[in-house]
Amino acid sequence: MICQIKIKHIKHLLLKNHSSLTKEEKQNLEYVLNCLKKLRLAYELKEEFRSIYETDQPPDKARLTFEKWMEKSSQLFHASTQIIKNHIDGICNYFWCRTTSGVMEGINNKI
């Protein structure tokens, strides 16, 4: 099967949450992912990672979920997986009260 990808904003389609895509965006994304199997795997892993944060689970269970995800993704996302392993305690702290320091980090970067 020969795929000619001429869809604009492919990066936008890949980075946007799947649940936020319009029907047309989903069709375009599916076309791209059907043409590029490795990209499909990366996209599915990205969505799986995002979905971990949407679950309501205690930090110890979240750690196990992240560890399972890292086992699956280590071949494709080796550097990212290593960073997550190095910071897993801080990442899992999010599940205590579901807050991040993102706003403060943004303010500090502006300063």
Rosetta constraint file for C-alpha pairs under 8 A:
AtomPair CA 2 CA 35 HARMONIC 7.77 0.50
AtomPair CA 3 CA 35 HARMONIC 5.70 0.50
AtomPair CA 5 CA 32 HARMONIC 6.76 0.50
AtomPair CA 7 CA 28 HARMONIC 7.08 0.50
AtomPair CA 9 CA 13 HARMONIC 6.50 0.50
AtomPair CA 10 CA 14 HARMONIC 6.28 0.50
AtomPair CA 10 CA 29 HARMONIC 7.45 0.50
AtomPair CA 11 CA 15 HARMONIC 6.18 0.50
AtomPair CA 12 CA 16 HARMONIC 5.94 0.50
AtomPair CA 13 CA 21 HARMONIC 7.60 0.50
AtomPair CA 13 CA 25 HARMONIC 6.71 0.50
AtomPair CA 13 CA 29 HARMONIC 6.21 0.50
AtomPair CA 14 CA 29 HARMONIC 7.32 0.50
AtomPair CA 14 CA 43 HARMONIC 6.76 0.50
AtomPair CA 16 CA 20 HARMONIC 6.84 0.50
AtomPair CA 16 CA 21 HARMONIC 7.00 0.50
AtomPair CA 17 CA 21 HARMONIC 6.80 0.50
AtomPair CA 17 CA 47 HARMONIC 7.39 0.50
AtomPair CA 18 CA 26 HARMONIC 7.73 0.50
AtomPair CA 18 CA 47 HARMONIC 7.42 0.50
AtomPair CA 21 CA 25 HARMONIC 5.60 0.50
AtomPair CA 21 CA 26 HARMONIC 5.94 0.50
AtomPair CA 22 CA 26 HARMONIC 6.14 0.50
AtomPair CA 23 CA 27 HARMONIC 6.33 0.50
AtomPair CA 24 CA 28 HARMONIC 6.25 0.50
AtomPair CA 25 CA 29 HARMONIC 6.00 0.50
AtomPair CA 26 CA 30 HARMONIC 6.01 0.50
AtomPair CA 27 CA 31 HARMONIC 6.27 0.50
AtomPair CA 28 CA 32 HARMONIC 6.38 0.50
AtomPair CA 29 CA 33 HARMONIC 6.09 0.50
AtomPair CA 30 CA 34 HARMONIC 5.99 0.50
AtomPair CA 31 CA 35 HARMONIC 6.46 0.50
AtomPair CA 32 CA 36 HARMONIC 6.35 0.50
AtomPair CA 33 CA 37 HARMONIC 6.19 0.50
AtomPair CA 33 CA 39 HARMONIC 6.21 0.50
AtomPair CA 33 CA 40 HARMONIC 4.87 0.50
AtomPair CA 34 CA 40 HARMONIC 7.30 0.50
AtomPair CA 36 CA 40 HARMONIC 6.41 0.50
AtomPair CA 37 CA 41 HARMONIC 6.50 0.50
AtomPair CA 38 CA 42 HARMONIC 6.36 0.50
AtomPair CA 39 CA 43 HARMONIC 6.02 0.50
AtomPair CA 40 CA 44 HARMONIC 6.09 0.50
AtomPair CA 41 CA 45 HARMONIC 6.19 0.50
AtomPair CA 42 CA 46 HARMONIC 6.15 0.50
AtomPair CA 42 CA 76 HARMONIC 7.19 0.50
AtomPair CA 43 CA 47 HARMONIC 6.23 0.50
AtomPair CA 44 CA 48 HARMONIC 6.10 0.50
AtomPair CA 45 CA 49 HARMONIC 6.09 0.50
AtomPair CA 45 CA 69 HARMONIC 7.83 0.50
AtomPair CA 45 CA 73 HARMONIC 6.82 0.50
AtomPair CA 46 CA 50 HARMONIC 6.25 0.50
AtomPair CA 47 CA 51 HARMONIC 6.11 0.50
AtomPair CA 48 CA 52 HARMONIC 6.52 0.50
AtomPair CA 48 CA 69 HARMONIC 7.84 0.50
AtomPair CA 49 CA 53 HARMONIC 7.33 0.50
AtomPair CA 49 CA 66 HARMONIC 7.83 0.50
AtomPair CA 49 CA 69 HARMONIC 7.14 0.50
AtomPair CA 50 CA 54 HARMONIC 7.00 0.50
AtomPair CA 51 CA 55 HARMONIC 6.66 0.50
AtomPair CA 52 CA 62 HARMONIC 7.43 0.50
AtomPair CA 52 CA 65 HARMONIC 7.32 0.50
AtomPair CA 52 CA 66 HARMONIC 7.65 0.50
AtomPair CA 56 CA 95 HARMONIC 7.68 0.50
AtomPair CA 57 CA 61 HARMONIC 6.21 0.50
AtomPair CA 57 CA 62 HARMONIC 6.18 0.50
AtomPair CA 57 CA 95 HARMONIC 6.82 0.50
AtomPair CA 58 CA 62 HARMONIC 6.20 0.50
AtomPair CA 58 CA 95 HARMONIC 5.97 0.50
AtomPair CA 58 CA 96 HARMONIC 6.81 0.50
AtomPair CA 59 CA 63 HARMONIC 6.13 0.50
AtomPair CA 59 CA 92 HARMONIC 5.15 0.50
AtomPair CA 59 CA 93 HARMONIC 6.38 0.50
AtomPair CA 59 CA 94 HARMONIC 7.69 0.50
AtomPair CA 59 CA 95 HARMONIC 5.23 0.50
AtomPair CA 59 CA 96 HARMONIC 6.44 0.50
AtomPair CA 60 CA 64 HARMONIC 6.61 0.50
AtomPair CA 60 CA 92 HARMONIC 7.58 0.50
AtomPair CA 61 CA 65 HARMONIC 6.29 0.50
AtomPair CA 62 CA 66 HARMONIC 6.10 0.50
AtomPair CA 62 CA 92 HARMONIC 6.38 0.50
AtomPair CA 62 CA 95 HARMONIC 7.44 0.50
AtomPair CA 63 CA 67 HARMONIC 6.11 0.50
AtomPair CA 63 CA 88 HARMONIC 7.17 0.50
AtomPair CA 63 CA 92 HARMONIC 6.21 0.50
AtomPair CA 64 CA 68 HARMONIC 6.26 0.50
AtomPair CA 65 CA 69 HARMONIC 6.26 0.50
AtomPair CA 66 CA 70 HARMONIC 6.04 0.50
AtomPair CA 67 CA 71 HARMONIC 6.29 0.50
AtomPair CA 68 CA 72 HARMONIC 6.61 0.50
AtomPair CA 69 CA 73 HARMONIC 6.13 0.50
AtomPair CA 70 CA 74 HARMONIC 5.54 0.50
AtomPair CA 70 CA 81 HARMONIC 5.83 0.50
AtomPair CA 73 CA 77 HARMONIC 5.63 0.50
AtomPair CA 73 CA 78 HARMONIC 7.33 0.50
AtomPair CA 73 CA 81 HARMONIC 7.20 0.50
AtomPair CA 74 CA 78 HARMONIC 4.63 0.50
AtomPair CA 74 CA 81 HARMONIC 5.78 0.50
AtomPair CA 77 CA 81 HARMONIC 5.90 0.50
AtomPair CA 78 CA 82 HARMONIC 6.23 0.50
AtomPair CA 79 CA 83 HARMONIC 6.38 0.50
AtomPair CA 80 CA 84 HARMONIC 6.26 0.50
AtomPair CA 81 CA 85 HARMONIC 6.19 0.50
AtomPair CA 82 CA 86 HARMONIC 6.24 0.50
AtomPair CA 83 CA 87 HARMONIC 6.34 0.50
AtomPair CA 84 CA 88 HARMONIC 5.49 0.50
AtomPair CA 84 CA 91 HARMONIC 7.69 0.50
AtomPair CA 87 CA 91 HARMONIC 6.20 0.50
AtomPair CA 88 CA 92 HARMONIC 6.00 0.50
AtomPair CA 89 CA 93 HARMONIC 6.32 0.50
AtomPair CA 90 CA 94 HARMONIC 7.26 0.50
AtomPair CA 92 CA 96 HARMONIC 7.76 0.50
AtomPair CA 93 CA 97 HARMONIC 7.78 0.50
AtomPair CA 94 CA 98 HARMONIC 4.90 0.50
AtomPair CA 94 CA 99 HARMONIC 5.89 0.50
AtomPair CA 94 CA 100 HARMONIC 6.57 0.50
AtomPair CA 101 CA 105 HARMONIC 6.08 0.50
AtomPair CA 102 CA 106 HARMONIC 6.14 0.50
AtomPair CA 103 CA 107 HARMONIC 6.32 0.50
AtomPair CA 104 CA 108 HARMONIC 6.16 0.50
AtomPair CA 105 CA 109 HARMONIC 6.17 0.50
AtomPair CA 106 CA 110 HARMONIC 6.34 0.50
AtomPair CA 107 CA 111 HARMONIC 6.37 0.50
